[in-house]
Amino acid sequence: MLTDNLGLELLAATPFKHTISGDGGALGGDDIAEITQLPPTLSIQYHFMPQSNLKPYVGAGLTYFWVLDEESKISGVDVTVDDAIGFGAQAGLDWSFNPNWFLNVDVRYISLSTEATAEGIDTIGVDINPFVYTVAVGYKF
């Protein structure tokens, strides 16, 4: 917490896998690649009732779309997917059930847009816009 009402949060996770499919053009509607990526998201949060046992909050921040691996689904063609910066928004609730322990639930929407290039065939726009749900237990020192 930066102040009683303002918090800073870094969302980190294990890598996610996504399948990228074409949407017309030279690549048609076929699967183009499977990617593994990390979406670390840094958010600033506003906590409405910091002294209450129930602490609702909203947040917004930036996501770095970091592609770790691309596996082409097109025989003999390399596929690359660009890293990108996206935007995230969240709403959540912390419930302090004793002086040190709390339960956190939140939902976050992340908007990411980048490009995938199938070497020598086509470049397409890629949108990955997941909802991310969190349930966590925390401890305050």
RACOR-V339120 format. One line per field, one symbol per residue. ss: DSSP state (a for helix, b for strand, c for the rest). psi: psi as a letter, one per 30 degrees, with the letter a starting at -180 (. if undefined). A space follows every 50 residues. Layout:
ss=???
psi=???
This chain:
ss=cccccbbbbbbccccbbbbbbcccaaacccbbbbbbbbccbbbbbbbccc cccbbbbbbbbbbbbbbbbbbbccccccbbbccbbbbbbbbbbbbbcccc bbbbbbbbbbbbbbbbbbcccbbbbbbbccbbbbbbbbbcc
psi=keaefklkkjkkllklkkkkkliaaffaglkelklklkhkkkkkkkjeif flfjjllllkakkjjjkekkjkgjkgkkkkkkllkakkklkakkjjflff klkkklkkkkjkkakkkjkfdlklkkkjilkkkkklklkk.
